[in-house]
Amino acid sequence: MPMPYLRRHERVFVLNLGEEHEDHTENRLTPDWLRQTEACLDEVEDYVGPAALVTTSTGKFYSNGLEPRRFVGPQDEILGYLSEVQKLLARLLAFPMITIAAVQGHAFAGGLLLALTHDLRIMRADRGFLCLPEVDLGFPFPTAMAGLIRGRLPAATAHEAMTTGRRYGGQEALAAGLVDVTASQAELLSAAIQRAEQLADKRGPTLAAIKATLYGDILTGLRQ
């Protein structure tokens, strides 16, 4: 399975969640994927100086979320897997620099949760859907993940997305407050990098403290 990797554009780190490759195109949050993403984030945080982070992907999916087979097995293994996912979500939500998700394809379930941890979200205008399909999958939201959704979305949008499993295209997602900007396929990543470069000077302990205050209850839940 293709793994996440980093590239750098001056003061902006671009974390690619996984290259499209034959059968492996969904960028699911597998244990190996989680470990590699954490290692990439370590490298970004080790960089000294102004910086910002953009995440994106290639192909059909930004991310299709958690790996279904991890929910078949001993309860302690299932809870351990969920804990690792929530640990990553918390880390990104509190990341001490500006983060921008450049959503070039579908972001479903945990993939949308991943995008919601970012400070800003830019979505391709003409293709791809954002969706929380858990109601149709028979998978109730863990309390901490539900808190993340409620904390990052307008109340009416969170309710609709969580209870109906609606799929939002680019313009619908923009109108509903799921994303901040839409862009063409050709302009998506460059727009995210340009905006990230403009905000790179915000990196530091003050921004980290502000995020900790903004999202204190959500972070506590995700880290438990």
N, C-alpha and C positions, 0 to 999 in steps of 0.2 A: 504494500500500500504506500503510495507517495506520502511523504512527510512534509510538514511545514518547514519553511526556510526563510531566511532573512536576506534582504538587499537594502542598501543604503543609498539615499539620494540627498547628499549634503547633510542637513540636520534632521532629515526624516528617515526613519526606519520603516520599511515596508515588509510586513510579515505575510507571506503567501501561505494560505492555509492548506494548500496542496495542489499540485498540477493535475490536470485532467489526464488520465492514463488508462486506456482500455476499460476494464470493468470497474475501476476504482475512481469514481468521479464525485462521490458524495461528501467527502471530507467529514466523515463521522467522527465523533469525539470518542475514539477508542483509547484504551489505556496507553498504548504506544504514542498515539497522536497527542494525548495530554502531556506526556513526559517531554516530547520534543518541543511542544509549544512552550512549556515552562522553561526549558533550556534556552529557547530563543528570547523569551522575556528577560531571563537572567542577563543575557548578553546586552540587551537594550538598556537595562537598568545600570549595568556596569559602565556604560559610556558616560564620560564626564563632560558636562556642558549642556547648553540648550538642545533640546531634542523633542520630537513628537513621533507618534506611532500611527501607521496606517495598516489596517488588515484588509486583505482581499483574497481572491482565489481566481481560478481559471475554469472555464467550462460551464456546465449546467448549474452547478450548485456553489453557493457561498459556503453553506454547510447544511447537511440534512440532519444534524442533531446527534442525539445519543445513539449508542449501538444497541439495537433491540435484544440481541442474544445475551447481553449482560444482565438482563432481568429474569433469566432462567437459571436457577441455581440456589445455593445456600443464601439465606437472608443476610448474613454478615458480609458476603461478597457483593451482593447487590448494594447494600448500604455503603460499603467501602468505595464502590465505583461512583455512586452518587456524591459521596463526600469529596472525591477528587474532582469531579466536574464542578461542584459548587465552590471548591477552593480556587479553581481557575477563574470562575465568574467573579468571585470577590476580588481576586488580584487585579483583574482588568478594570473593574468598577472603581477601584481605589488607586489605579496606576498613577504614579507621580508625574505624569506629563499628559498632554492632550492626546486623545485617541480618536481616530476616525475610521469607521467601517465603510469601505467601498464595496457595496454589495452588488456584485456583477451578475448574480444568478439567484436561484431559489435559496431562501433562508427559512427552514421549517423547524418547528419545535425548539430543541436545544440550540439549533443554529441561529434562530431568531433571538433567543436569550443571549447568545454570545454577542450578537450585534447590539443588543440593548445595553450591554455594559459599556459601550463606547460613548464618548462625549458627543459625537456627531455621527450621523449616518447619511451617506450619499448612496442612492440607489439608481440603477440603470432604469431609465424612463420607459423603455419599450419592451422589456422582456424580464421575466422572473416574477416570483410571487413571495410574499411574506405570509407565514401562516403558523398558527398554533393549533395543530390538529389533535391535541390530546383528548378532547371530548369524543372524537370519533375513534380513537385508538383504545379507549377504555383505560386511560392512564391519568389519574387525578394529579394535579400539580402538587409537588412537595411545597410545604408552607413557605420555605425560603425562596423558592423559585417564583411562586405566586407573588411574593413581596417585591421581588425584582421587577416583575411585569407591572405591578400597580405603581411602583415608584418611578418608573421610567416612561409611562404612557399616560395620556389623558384618561380619566376614569371611564368615560363612555367607550373609548377604544379598547381599553383593557377588558371591559366586560364583554363587548361584542367578540373580540378576538378569542377570549378564553372559553366562552360559552357556546359559540357557533362554529368555530373552526374556519371562519371566513378566510379566503385567499385574497390578499390585497396586491394588485398590480402597482406599478410605480406611481401613477397619479393618484390612485386611491390611497396608497400608503402615505403619500405626501399630505393629502387632505385630512387624513385621520391622525396625523402626528406621529406615525411610525418612523418616518424618516424626515430629515431636515431639508434635503435638496435632492432633485433628480438630475440626471445628466445622460447624455448619449453614451453608447458603448465606447466610442472613440475618446470621449472626454472624461470618462468616469474616474480613472485612476489619476490622471494628471490634475483634475480638479481637487481630488482628495489630498494629493501631495502638496499642491499649491496652498491650500487652506492650512494644512498641517505646518508647513514652513512658516506661515504667517503667525502661528501660535506657538512656535517652538520655544520662545523665550519664557513662556508661562511655566515651564518645567521647574520643579523644585519643591521644597518642604511646605511652602505656603499653599500651593495648589493641592498637595497631598492632604494637608490639614482641612482645606475647604471640602474636598471630596469626602473625607472621613466624617465631617459634620453633616454634610448633605445626606449621606447614605448610611449613617451610623446604624440604624435599626436593621436595614437590609444586610449590611456587612456582617453584623452579629449573627443573623440567621444563617447566612451562607457559610459562615466559618464554623458553625457548631457541628 
